[in-house]
Amino acid sequence: MSKRIVIIRHAKSSWAELGQPDFDRPLTARGKENAPVMGKRLLQYGLEPDAIYASTAKRAKQTAELIAKATGFANDIHWDRFLYHASPERLEDQICATDDAYNTIYIVAHNPGITDMVNDAIPGFTTDNVPTCGIIAFSIDADTWADYHKAKRQLILYDYPKNNSSDV
């Protein structure tokens, strides 16, 4: 059996309000448009979520909510303040702690942690930067999430809003 992990960088956020704390930055109009589009693409790829974990930063919360709605996800989103600017190790801790009843999880978080994490996690995959609302999905050959570190991993997809080569 395999488990699937979908790592999602929050959508485009605003820097318009001077002095606003980073944690409180909202999505821009483009971000609000891109998130549902990417949620629909996830469904087209057959990646319907069993659970969604997201940072509590405003832009990540908005992204997670818009993607959840676009995918028809009707359960509660798991909000985790420790996913705000999480290290790759923290992201991996979240994966390992996931309930084994879930087979496909989404994690909505921030750079640089997600870029560093996916570059280390997926053999043969590298990117300089996961763009805003970018999605990296990969599978792990394991029956339990706790086996994440020793499981074989394989890229399923890498997609982002400005990707014109998407075959969806």
C-alpha positions in Angstrom: 0.0 0.0 0.0 1.2 3.5 -0.5 0.4 6.9 1.1 0.3 10.2 -0.8 1.6 13.5 0.4 0.6 16.8 -1.3 2.8 19.7 -0.3 1.2 23.1 -1.2 2.9 26.5 -0.9 0.4 29.2 0.1 -1.0 31.3 -2.7 0.3 34.8 -3.6 0.1 37.1 -0.7 0.1 40.9 -0.2 2.8 43.1 0.9 0.6 46.2 0.4 0.2 47.2 4.1 3.4 48.6 5.4 4.3 47.4 8.9 1.9 44.5 8.8 3.2 41.4 10.6 4.2 38.7 8.2 1.9 36.2 9.9 -1.1 38.5 9.1 -0.5 39.0 5.4 -3.6 38.1 3.3 -3.9 36.7 -0.2 -3.9 39.0 -3.2 -6.7 38.8 -5.8 -4.4 36.6 -7.8 -3.8 34.3 -4.9 -7.6 34.0 -4.3 -8.0 33.1 -8.0 -5.1 30.6 -8.1 -6.0 28.5 -5.0 -9.3 27.1 -6.3 -7.8 26.5 -9.7 -5.1 24.4 -8.2 -7.6 22.6 -6.0 -9.5 21.6 -9.1 -6.3 20.4 -10.8 -5.6 18.2 -7.7 -9.0 16.5 -8.3 -8.2 16.1 -11.9 -5.0 14.3 -10.9 -7.0 12.0 -8.6 -5.5 13.5 -5.5 -8.6 14.0 -3.2 -7.6 14.8 0.4 -8.3 12.6 3.4 -6.9 15.3 5.6 -5.5 18.8 5.3 -2.9 20.2 7.6 -2.1 23.9 7.4 -0.2 26.7 8.9 -2.2 29.2 10.9 -0.7 32.2 9.0 -3.5 34.1 7.3 -2.3 33.5 3.8 -1.9 29.7 4.4 -5.3 29.5 6.1 -7.0 31.3 3.2 -5.2 29.0 0.7 -6.2 25.8 2.6 -9.8 26.9 2.8 -10.0 27.8 -0.9 -8.4 24.5 -1.9 -10.6 22.5 0.5 -13.7 24.1 -1.0 -12.5 23.4 -4.6 -11.9 19.8 -3.8 -15.1 19.3 -1.9 -13.3 18.5 1.3 -16.0 18.5 4.0 -13.9 17.7 7.1 -12.2 20.0 9.5 -8.8 21.4 8.5 -6.1 20.6 11.0 -4.6 24.0 11.9 -1.0 23.9 13.2 0.9 27.1 14.2 4.1 25.1 14.0 3.7 24.8 10.3 4.3 28.6 10.0 7.8 28.8 8.4 8.3 25.1 9.4 11.7 23.4 8.8 11.8 20.3 6.7 12.2 18.3 9.9 9.0 19.8 11.3 7.1 19.0 8.1 8.4 15.5 8.2 7.3 15.2 11.9 3.8 16.2 10.8 3.8 13.4 8.2 5.0 10.8 10.6 2.4 11.8 13.2 -0.5 11.5 10.7 -3.3 9.0 11.5 -2.9 5.9 9.4 -6.6 6.0 8.5 -5.6 8.8 6.0 -4.1 7.8 2.7 -3.8 11.2 1.0 -2.8 14.3 3.0 -2.3 17.9 2.0 0.1 20.1 3.9 -0.2 23.9 3.3 2.9 25.7 4.4 5.7 28.1 3.5 9.1 28.5 1.9 11.9 27.9 2.3 10.9 24.8 4.4 8.8 23.2 1.7 11.3 23.7 -1.0 14.1 22.2 1.1 11.9 19.4 2.2 10.8 18.2 -1.2 14.3 18.5 -2.6 15.5 16.2 0.1 12.5 13.9 0.1 12.0 13.0 -3.5 14.8 11.2 -5.4 15.7 12.9 -8.7 13.6 16.0 -8.0 15.0 19.4 -7.4 13.7 22.9 -7.7 15.2 26.3 -6.7 11.9 27.5 -5.4 8.3 26.1 -5.1 6.3 29.0 -6.5 3.2 30.4 -4.7 0.4 27.9 -4.8 2.8 25.4 -6.2 2.0 21.7 -5.6 4.4 18.8 -5.2 2.7 15.4 -4.7 4.6 12.2 -4.0 3.9 8.8 -2.8 5.6 6.7 -0.1 5.7 2.9 -0.3 4.5 2.3 3.3 1.5 1.1 5.2 2.0 3.6 8.0 3.0 7.2 8.1 5.5 6.4 10.9 7.5 4.5 8.2 8.0 7.8 6.2 11.8 8.0 6.7 12.5 4.5 5.5 9.9 4.3 2.7 10.7 4.5 -1.0 9.4 7.8 -2.4 8.2 8.7 -5.9 7.1 12.0 -7.5 3.5 12.0 -8.6 3.3 15.6 -9.9 4.8 19.1 -9.7 2.4 21.8 -10.8 1.9 25.5 -10.2 -0.5 28.2 -11.5 1.8 29.6 -14.3 2.6 26.1 -15.6 1.5 26.1 -19.2 2.6 22.5 -19.8 0.0 21.1 -17.5 -1.7 18.2 -19.2 -4.8 18.4 -17.0 
